[in-house]
Amino acid sequence: MMLSGHLYNTIMPWTMYGGMKESDLKAIYAYLKTVEPISNQVVKFSPPGE
């Protein structure tokens, strides 16, 4: 993604997961369901220099 002449990664790396088999995606989903949620403050992204 280009923003103000800088190249940034997308929010989610969908290209990495887009070619996976459904069975692999189901395994990832099953694992994530076992992980306890945590409290996490998300800071708004600001491009360098802004």
Z-matrix of the N, CA and C atoms (Angstrom, degrees):
N
C 1 1.443
C 2 1.527 1 107.74
N 3 1.318 2 117.86 1 134.09
C 4 1.457 3 122.99 2 176.95
C 5 1.515 4 109.57 3 -100.57
N 6 1.320 5 115.81 4 135.30
C 7 1.444 6 121.74 5 178.10
C 8 1.518 7 107.11 6 -143.12
N 9 1.301 8 116.22 7 116.52
C 10 1.466 9 121.65 8 -179.68
C 11 1.530 10 112.18 9 52.12
N 12 1.346 11 116.03 10 39.93
C 13 1.457 12 119.96 11 177.26
C 14 1.516 13 114.65 12 80.20
N 15 1.342 14 118.57 13 4.67
C 16 1.462 15 122.12 14 178.98
C 17 1.524 16 109.28 15 -112.12
N 18 1.317 17 116.74 16 145.94
C 19 1.454 18 121.90 17 178.83
C 20 1.527 19 108.71 18 -95.00
N 21 1.341 20 116.73 19 125.52
C 22 1.464 21 122.52 20 179.43
C 23 1.519 22 109.52 21 -124.80
N 24 1.333 23 115.78 22 152.48
C 25 1.460 24 120.55 23 174.52
C 26 1.521 25 109.33 24 -72.94
N 27 1.330 26 115.90 25 155.97
C 28 1.452 27 119.79 26 174.51
C 29 1.522 28 109.33 27 -71.46
N 30 1.322 29 116.80 28 162.65
C 31 1.459 30 121.31 29 -179.30
C 32 1.520 31 110.59 30 -61.89
N 33 1.298 32 117.22 31 -46.04
C 34 1.462 33 121.94 32 177.69
C 35 1.529 34 107.98 33 -114.58
N 36 1.332 35 116.71 34 136.10
C 37 1.479 36 119.34 35 -179.70
C 38 1.527 37 111.54 36 -79.63
N 39 1.343 38 115.92 37 61.69
C 40 1.464 39 121.03 38 -174.57
C 41 1.517 40 112.68 39 -61.12
N 42 1.326 41 118.15 40 -29.06
C 43 1.470 42 119.49 41 -178.77
C 44 1.530 43 110.46 42 -65.45
N 45 1.318 44 116.90 43 -30.96
C 46 1.461 45 121.03 44 179.62
C 47 1.537 46 110.46 45 -70.53
N 48 1.327 47 117.11 46 -35.60
C 49 1.457 48 121.21 47 -176.81
C 50 1.533 49 113.02 48 -93.05
N 51 1.304 50 118.16 49 -16.21
C 52 1.455 51 122.20 50 -175.37
C 53 1.519 52 114.93 51 -61.66
N 54 1.328 53 118.04 52 -29.50
C 55 1.465 54 121.01 53 -177.96
C 56 1.515 55 113.99 54 -99.04
N 57 1.331 56 117.76 55 6.18
C 58 1.466 57 120.40 56 -177.45
C 59 1.527 58 111.01 57 -77.12
N 60 1.334 59 113.99 58 153.56
C 61 1.464 60 119.76 59 176.08
C 62 1.526 61 108.65 60 -72.25
N 63 1.330 62 115.55 61 151.35
C 64 1.459 63 120.58 62 -179.93
C 65 1.532 64 111.30 63 -58.49
N 66 1.321 65 117.11 64 -35.84
C 67 1.466 66 119.86 65 -179.86
C 68 1.532 67 111.23 66 -64.75
N 69 1.328 68 117.71 67 -35.92
C 70 1.461 69 121.32 68 177.04
C 71 1.529 70 110.77 69 -68.17
N 72 1.325 71 116.40 70 -42.44
C 73 1.463 72 120.58 71 178.12
C 74 1.530 73 110.95 72 -63.16
N 75 1.327 74 117.11 73 -39.26
C 76 1.461 75 120.65 74 177.75
C 77 1.526 76 110.73 75 -64.82
N 78 1.330 77 117.29 76 -37.24
C 79 1.465 78 121.03 77 178.61
C 80 1.537 79 110.59 78 -66.14
N 81 1.317 80 117.41 79 -41.17
C 82 1.462 81 121.16 80 177.28
C 83 1.522 82 109.71 81 -63.92
N 84 1.322 83 117.33 82 -44.18
C 85 1.458 84 121.92 83 179.28
C 86 1.531 85 110.32 84 -60.86
N 87 1.327 86 117.11 85 -45.26
C 88 1.464 87 120.92 86 -179.96
C 89 1.531 88 110.51 87 -61.26
N 90 1.329 89 117.02 88 -41.81
C 91 1.467 90 119.94 89 178.18
C 92 1.528 91 110.84 90 -63.65
N 93 1.325 92 117.45 91 -47.53
C 94 1.468 93 120.56 92 -178.39
C 95 1.522 94 112.09 93 -60.32
N 96 1.317 95 117.70 94 -30.61
C 97 1.462 96 121.29 95 177.95
C 98 1.537 97 111.49 96 -67.78
N 99 1.342 98 117.87 97 -18.60
C 100 1.467 99 121.16 98 -179.94
C 101 1.525 100 112.70 99 -89.55
N 102 1.319 101 117.74 100 -12.88
C 103 1.468 102 122.20 101 -176.26
C 104 1.530 103 109.09 102 -84.68
N 105 1.337 104 115.83 103 129.50
C 106 1.462 105 120.63 104 178.74
C 107 1.527 106 110.16 105 -71.12
N 108 1.332 107 117.92 106 136.89
C 109 1.469 108 120.38 107 177.44
C 110 1.522 109 110.67 108 -68.96
N 111 1.319 110 115.79 109 152.88
C 112 1.457 111 121.93 110 176.98
C 113 1.527 112 108.79 111 -124.46
N 114 1.318 113 115.27 112 161.64
C 115 1.459 114 120.23 113 174.53
C 116 1.523 115 107.48 114 -85.60
N 117 1.323 116 116.94 115 128.46
C 118 1.461 117 120.47 116 -176.36
C 119 1.524 118 109.54 117 -147.67
N 120 1.323 119 115.92 118 124.36
C 121 1.463 120 120.03 119 177.18
C 122 1.526 121 108.15 120 -87.21
N 123 1.314 122 116.58 121 127.84
C 124 1.457 123 122.20 122 179.40
C 125 1.524 124 108.30 123 -97.53
N 126 1.329 125 115.53 124 123.84
C 127 1.456 126 121.34 125 -179.51
C 128 1.531 127 108.91 126 -91.09
N 129 1.322 128 116.37 127 133.44
C 130 1.467 129 121.32 128 179.48
C 131 1.530 130 109.63 129 -60.58
N 132 1.325 131 116.03 130 131.98
C 133 1.462 132 122.41 131 179.35
C 134 1.517 133 110.81 132 -71.83
N 135 1.307 134 116.02 133 134.79
C 136 1.464 135 122.61 134 172.15
C 137 1.518 136 108.12 135 -129.46
N 138 1.331 137 117.82 136 124.69
C 139 1.457 138 119.96 137 178.48
C 140 1.524 139 110.71 138 -58.41
N 141 1.337 140 117.37 139 148.94
C 142 1.468 141 120.21 140 178.72
C 143 1.527 142 111.41 141 -53.83
N 144 1.311 143 116.29 142 138.61
C 145 1.455 144 121.07 143 176.80
C 146 1.528 145 114.25 144 86.00
N 147 1.307 146 117.97 145 1.08
C 148 1.471 147 120.00 146 179.91
C 149 1.492 148 110.87 147 -109.80
